Amino acid sequence: MHIKYDVVILGAGINGIAIAKALALEEKKVLVIEKNHIASGASSHSSRLIHGGLRYLEHFEFSLVREALNDQQYLLETYPDLVKLRHFYLPIYKNSKRPVWMIRLGLWLYSFFAKHEHKAVEVKKKDFLDKFKSIKEKNLKAVFKYFDGKTDDYALTQQIAQEAKVQGVEILEETELKTVLIDDEIIKIETSDGYVETNLIINATGAWIDEINAKFNLPSSYSIEKLSGIHLVIDRVLTPEPLILETASKRIFFIIPEINTTIIGTTERSEDSNVDDIKIDDEDVEYLLRESNRYLKSELNRDDIKEVYIGTRPIIKSHKDPTMMSREYKLDLHHIGKNRVMHVYGGKLTTFPSLARRAVEILIK
Ligand SMILES: Cc1cc2nc3c(=O)[nH]c(=O)nc-3n(C[C@H](O)[C@H](O)[C@H](O)COP(=O)(O)OP(=O)(O)OC[C@H]3O[C@@H](n4cnc5c(N)ncnc54)[C@H](O)[C@@H]3O)c2cc1C
């Protein structure tokens, strides 16, 4: 027997789950199909920041930063145990690509867009060095402090999944998608768990999206660049607060203390292979160690690494250099007879509330 759902969502990452919950709140009968586990994709392999993205200001992506900062405030207020404001320190060294005036202007703008009251400030070099005893002083020109959100991405996604279940969403984990047949009347889906029917399918499979569209012949308007990123988990706390630093090639990276560990990341590598075949590249591990050691008094080596994790960002193709491509999301809707197919392209962990709201507006309101 085919069970009929109002909506079938593919992928139980933060976006699929958030849309499922939002549609269930609109009285829709929703099924989520996940081939692995809830939050097993990018939603548990991120830098764990709930942020506007200070560096996107450099590319004049003001609307993206504003929207993300609105979402940040919503998440700070709604999940105070899971999303917290932290002090982020931004030291500027002599050879920095970004001059002090530019950082000051960027932070002023970032504080202006932020909905919380904590403004960015300049910190005395001595105070910074007294606090960050592990950081080198040589060539340090200025230090700024600003505020951004920090979370546990896995726990946050699980929390939204619990809320979705309370609203009646069914989530099938470890379930393989076998066939998707679309005619003018109905969409028939065969999974390893059985058959279901619907008139609306939402593809929220993140970095897997192009592979699914090709395999099941789903109409789509965009394609993605797969940009993997690794994080090193160091076996101890290296700094009292998070640090934002520049690599030798002028990229931004973070050193973020957790309870007993420190995460250092991230990298950006364009990938051609299928997402499941993407592996941690040894060069990326060396790169993060090397870049960190430019700033740390006592050098890190491989023995200090407790774990390395990798995630893949689904970035909408738009620019030649993938690292410069926007983190904006697009909801791409297609009509086939009485059916609709919606794809979720791109996005950030931070923007799941506005993304889910927008999906409901497009589909229902
Ligand atoms: C290295 C890195 C750092 C990041 N840092 C941040 C950050 O600090 N802050 C921030 O806001 N954002 C960050 N992001 C972005 C953020 O993690 C992603 O935008 C977000 O998690 C994407 O969620 P999603 O639900 O779209 O995709 P995913 O979480 O990847 O979920 C997709 C799901 O689809 C499932 N799936 C795949 N194929 C199938 C199939 N055939 N059938 C059923 N299910 C399938 C997968 O198993 C997966 O669970 C980062 C991303 C990366 C990679």
The ligand as an SDF file (V2000), in Angstrom:
LIG
                    3D

 53 58  0  0  0  0  0  0  0  0999 V2000
   33.5100   23.0030    6.6650 C   0  0  0  0  0  0  0  0  0  0  0  0
   32.2030   23.7160    6.8360 C   0  0  0  0  0  0  0  0  0  0  0  0
   32.1000   24.7410    7.7680 C   0  0  0  0  0  0  0  0  0  0  0  0
   30.8810   25.4050    7.9170 C   0  0  0  0  0  0  0  0  0  0  0  0
   30.7560   26.3420    8.9060 N   0  0  0  0  0  0  0  0  0  0  0  0
   29.5760   26.9700    9.0970 C   0  0  0  0  0  0  0  0  0  0  0  0
   29.4190   27.8580   10.1760 C   0  0  0  0  0  0  0  0  0  0  0  0
   30.3030   28.0340   11.0160 O   0  0  0  0  0  0  0  0  0  0  0  0
   28.2270   28.4970   10.2920 N   0  0  0  0  0  0  0  0  0  0  0  0
   27.2130   28.3130    9.4030 C   0  0  0  0  0  0  0  0  0  0  0  0
   26.1850   28.9730    9.5460 O   0  0  0  0  0  0  0  0  0  0  0  0
   27.3180   27.4170    8.3900 N   0  0  0  0  0  0  0  0  0  0  0  0
   28.4740   26.7330    8.2280 C   0  0  0  0  0  0  0  0  0  0  0  0
   28.5940   25.8050    7.2400 N   0  0  0  0  0  0  0  0  0  0  0  0
   27.4550   25.5460    6.3440 C   0  0  0  0  0  0  0  0  0  0  0  0
   26.4340   24.6100    6.9720 C   0  0  0  0  0  0  0  0  0  0  0  0
   27.0640   23.5530    7.6330 O   0  0  0  0  0  0  0  0  0  0  0  0
   25.5430   24.0650    5.8550 C   0  0  0  0  0  0  0  0  0  0  0  0
   25.0550   25.1240    5.0690 O   0  0  0  0  0  0  0  0  0  0  0  0
   24.3220   23.3430    6.4120 C   0  0  0  0  0  0  0  0  0  0  0  0
   24.6880   22.4260    7.4170 O   0  0  0  0  0  0  0  0  0  0  0  0
   23.6360   22.6370    5.2610 C   0  0  0  0  0  0  0  0  0  0  0  0
   22.5550   21.9040    5.7670 O   0  0  0  0  0  0  0  0  0  0  0  0
   21.6870   21.0190    4.7860 P   0  0  0  0  0  0  0  0  0  0  0  0
   20.5540   20.5130    5.5660 O   0  0  0  0  0  0  0  0  0  0  0  0
   21.3690   21.7990    3.5530 O   0  0  0  0  0  0  0  0  0  0  0  0
   22.6900   19.8650    4.2990 O   0  0  0  0  0  0  0  0  0  0  0  0
   23.2860   18.6070    5.1020 P   0  0  0  0  0  0  0  0  0  0  0  0
   23.4510   18.8790    6.5440 O   0  0  0  0  0  0  0  0  0  0  0  0
   24.5230   18.1910    4.3540 O   0  0  0  0  0  0  0  0  0  0  0  0
   22.1550   17.5220    4.9570 O   0  0  0  0  0  0  0  0  0  0  0  0
   21.9000   16.8280    3.7580 C   0  0  0  0  0  0  0  0  0  0  0  0
   21.4140   15.4460    4.1500 C   0  0  0  0  0  0  0  0  0  0  0  0
   20.9530   14.7670    2.9870 O   0  0  0  0  0  0  0  0  0  0  0  0
   21.2340   13.3870    3.1730 C   0  0  0  0  0  0  0  0  0  0  0  0
   21.1850   12.6750    1.8920 N   0  0  0  0  0  0  0  0  0  0  0  0
   22.1120   12.6810    0.9090 C   0  0  0  0  0  0  0  0  0  0  0  0
   21.7170   11.8730   -0.0970 N   0  0  0  0  0  0  0  0  0  0  0  0
   20.5110   11.3680    0.2450 C   0  0  0  0  0  0  0  0  0  0  0  0
   19.5920   10.4640   -0.3690 C   0  0  0  0  0  0  0  0  0  0  0  0
   19.8500    9.8940   -1.5500 N   0  0  0  0  0  0  0  0  0  0  0  0
   18.4300   10.1690    0.2780 N   0  0  0  0  0  0  0  0  0  0  0  0
   18.1720   10.6980    1.5050 C   0  0  0  0  0  0  0  0  0  0  0  0
   19.0050   11.5440    2.1350 N   0  0  0  0  0  0  0  0  0  0  0  0
   20.1700   11.8800    1.5150 C   0  0  0  0  0  0  0  0  0  0  0  0
   22.6190   13.3970    3.8180 C   0  0  0  0  0  0  0  0  0  0  0  0
   22.9130   12.1680    4.4470 O   0  0  0  0  0  0  0  0  0  0  0  0
   22.5040   14.5730    4.7680 C   0  0  0  0  0  0  0  0  0  0  0  0
   22.1070   14.1540    6.0620 O   0  0  0  0  0  0  0  0  0  0  0  0
   29.7770   25.0700    7.0970 C   0  0  0  0  0  0  0  0  0  0  0  0
   29.8790   24.0140    6.1830 C   0  0  0  0  0  0  0  0  0  0  0  0
   31.0780   23.3240    6.0810 C   0  0  0  0  0  0  0  0  0  0  0  0
   31.1570   22.1630    5.1560 C   0  0  0  0  0  0  0  0  0  0  0  0
  1  2  1  0
  2  3  1  0
  2 52  2  0
  3  4  2  0
  4  5  1  0
  4 50  1  0
  5  6  2  0
  6  7  1  0
  6 13  1  0
  7  8  2  0
  7  9  1  0
  9 10  1  0
 10 11  2  0
 10 12  1  0
 12 13  2  0
 13 14  1  0
 14 15  1  0
 14 50  1  0
 15 16  1  0
 16 17  1  0
 16 18  1  0
 18 19  1  0
 18 20  1  0
 20 21  1  0
 20 22  1  0
 22 23  1  0
 23 24  1  0
 24 25  2  0
 24 26  1  0
 24 27  1  0
 27 28  1  0
 28 29  2  0
 28 30  1  0
 28 31  1  0
 31 32  1  0
 32 33  1  0
 33 34  1  0
 33 48  1  0
 34 35  1  0
 35 36  1  0
 35 46  1  0
 36 37  1  0
 36 45  1  0
 37 38  2  0
 38 39  1  0
 39 40  1  0
 39 45  2  0
 40 41  1  0
 40 42  2  0
 42 43  1  0
 43 44  2  0
 44 45  1  0
 46 47  1  0
 46 48  1  0
 48 49  1  0
 50 51  2  0
 51 52  1  0
 52 53  1  0
M  END
$$$$
